[in-house]
Amino acid sequence: MKLKIKICGMKQAANIAAVAELQPDYLGFIFYQKSPRLISEVSAELIKYVPPTIKTIGVFVDEDIQVIKQHIIKYNLKAIQLHGKESATYCQELRSAGVEVIKAFGVDENFDFSILESYLNEVDYFLFDTQTPMHGGSGKVFDWQMLEKYNLDKPYFLSGGIDLIHKGIIKKINDPRLYAVDLNSKFELEPGIKNVEKLKDFFKEMK
């Protein structure tokens, strides 16, 4: 199966349009108030105009579930990515709203993979990111060898500081559960503004 590509943290109109032309599989928009990549309400209106071939993701951290449901309807979101302490029940309720649910976990040497088991039937994908107080966007890579401890069948997104230099390593990862790579801060000119030429290089190599 071809590895999917997700580009996350979009916030500016012309940049959203330019990145959408690359036809990523997913485009992520951050609705977490403390993020430097928080999308404004004006720019969020553009999410509805992203081509239907691209799945639009709303990224939230411990948000009120009714607020997320309103965003799903208002912006026609296809998927929700959760970066906080959301429970399995919370995930299940969102999934019943008809969107894909991606539950993110920050991984470090102390991460306990057994906590994933309760989410197994309530989410579509896991996302493994670098453990950070800011809930992602750190630009730091975690030790991918930690994933050898992951023993469930649920497919996952690989996130956290992925850069052009990693493309060869990613292509060599022999794990059928690796569903997608998540590109963010290492492909930016500034927070929320993506370097389209650099992304083109990555796409050319991976596709």
C-alpha positions in Angstrom: 0.0 0.0 0.0 1.3 3.4 -1.0 2.4 5.5 2.0 0.0 8.4 2.6 1.2 11.9 3.2 -0.3 14.4 5.6 0.7 18.0 5.8 -0.3 19.7 9.0 -0.5 23.2 10.5 -1.9 25.1 7.5 -3.1 28.6 8.2 -2.7 31.0 5.2 -5.0 31.1 2.1 -2.5 31.2 -0.7 -0.2 28.7 1.0 -3.2 26.3 1.6 -4.0 26.5 -2.2 -0.4 25.9 -3.2 0.0 22.9 -0.9 -3.3 21.5 -2.0 -2.0 21.5 -5.6 0.5 18.9 -4.5 -2.4 16.5 -3.8 -1.4 15.3 -0.3 -3.7 12.7 1.1 -4.5 14.8 4.2 -4.3 18.5 5.1 -4.4 19.3 8.8 -5.7 22.5 10.4 -5.0 23.3 14.0 -7.8 24.6 16.3 -5.8 24.5 19.5 -5.7 28.1 20.9 -2.1 27.8 22.2 -0.6 26.6 18.9 1.5 29.0 16.8 -0.2 27.4 13.9 -3.7 28.1 15.1 -5.9 28.8 12.0 -8.0 32.0 12.1 -11.7 31.8 11.5 -11.3 33.6 8.2 -8.8 31.1 6.9 -10.8 28.2 8.3 -13.6 29.1 5.9 -11.2 28.0 3.1 -11.2 24.4 4.4 -14.5 23.8 2.7 -12.9 24.5 -0.7 -10.1 22.0 -0.4 -10.5 19.5 -3.2 -12.6 16.5 -2.1 -9.7 14.1 -3.0 -7.8 15.5 0.0 -9.1 14.6 3.5 -9.2 17.7 5.8 -8.3 17.1 9.4 -9.1 19.3 12.4 -6.5 19.1 15.2 -7.8 19.6 18.8 -6.4 19.3 22.3 -8.9 18.4 25.1 -11.6 20.4 23.4 -15.3 20.3 24.4 -16.8 17.5 22.2 -19.8 19.6 21.2 -17.3 22.3 19.9 -15.6 19.7 17.7 -18.9 18.5 16.4 -19.8 22.1 15.4 -16.4 22.4 13.6 -17.0 19.1 11.7 -20.3 20.5 10.3 -19.1 24.1 9.8 -15.9 23.3 8.0 -16.9 19.9 6.5 -14.0 18.2 8.2 -13.3 14.6 7.2 -11.1 13.6 10.1 -10.3 14.6 13.6 -6.9 14.4 15.3 -6.8 14.4 19.1 -3.6 15.5 20.9 -4.7 15.7 24.5 -5.9 13.3 27.2 -9.1 12.3 25.4 -10.6 9.0 26.6 -11.6 6.1 24.4 -15.2 6.9 25.0 -14.7 10.4 23.8 -13.0 9.1 20.6 -15.9 6.7 20.0 -18.5 9.5 20.3 -16.7 11.6 17.7 -16.2 8.6 15.4 -20.0 8.1 15.5 -20.3 11.6 14.0 -19.0 10.1 10.8 -15.4 11.3 10.7 -12.1 9.4 10.9 -10.6 9.7 14.3 -6.8 9.8 14.8 -5.6 9.6 18.4 -2.1 11.1 18.9 0.4 10.0 21.5 3.7 11.5 22.4 6.3 8.8 22.6 9.5 8.8 24.6 11.6 6.1 26.3 9.0 5.8 29.1 5.9 5.5 26.9 3.6 2.6 27.9 2.2 1.1 24.7 -0.3 -0.9 26.7 -2.5 2.2 27.1 -3.4 2.0 23.5 -5.4 -1.2 23.9 -8.5 0.6 25.3 -8.6 2.8 22.1 -8.2 0.0 19.7 -11.8 -0.3 18.6 -12.7 3.4 19.1 -10.2 5.1 16.6 -9.3 4.7 13.0 -5.6 5.4 13.4 -3.0 6.2 16.0 -0.4 8.9 15.5 3.0 8.7 17.2 4.7 12.0 17.8 7.5 13.3 19.9 6.6 13.8 23.5 6.4 17.5 24.2 4.5 19.9 26.5 3.2 21.7 23.4 1.3 18.7 22.0 3.3 18.4 18.8 5.0 20.8 16.4 8.3 20.5 18.3 10.4 19.7 15.2 12.1 16.9 17.2 12.3 13.3 16.1 11.7 10.6 18.7 13.6 7.3 18.6 11.6 5.3 16.0 13.1 2.1 17.4 10.6 2.6 20.2 7.9 1.4 17.8 9.3 -2.1 18.0 7.3 -2.2 21.3 4.1 -1.5 19.5 2.3 -4.8 19.1 -1.2 -4.0 17.9 -2.6 -4.2 14.4 -4.0 -0.7 14.2 -2.3 1.4 11.4 -0.5 4.6 12.4 0.7 8.0 11.3 4.4 8.7 12.0 5.0 12.3 13.1 7.6 14.5 14.9 10.4 16.4 13.2 10.3 14.6 9.8 12.5 16.3 7.3 13.9 15.7 3.8 16.8 13.8 5.3 14.5 11.1 6.6 12.9 10.2 3.2 15.4 7.3 2.6 14.9 5.9 6.1 11.1 6.1 5.8 11.2 4.2 2.5 13.1 1.4 4.2 10.7 1.0 7.1 9.2 -2.5 6.7 6.0 -2.1 8.8 2.7 -2.7 7.1 1.0 -0.7 9.9 2.8 2.5 8.9 -0.1 4.2 7.1 1.1 7.8 6.7 3.8 10.3 7.4 2.9 13.7 9.0 4.9 16.7 7.8 4.9 20.0 9.7 7.5 22.2 11.2 10.6 21.0 9.2 8.8 22.0 5.9 8.0 25.6 7.0 9.2 29.1 6.2 7.6 30.2 9.4 4.9 28.6 11.7 1.9 27.7 9.5 3.5 28.7 6.2 4.8 25.7 4.3 7.9 25.7 1.9 6.2 24.4 -1.2 9.4 23.7 -3.1 10.8 21.6 -0.2 7.5 19.7 -0.1 7.7 19.0 -3.8 11.1 17.4 -3.3 9.7 15.1 -0.6 6.6 14.2 -2.8 8.8 13.4 -5.8 10.9 11.0 -3.7 8.0 9.3 -1.9 5.7 9.0 -4.9 
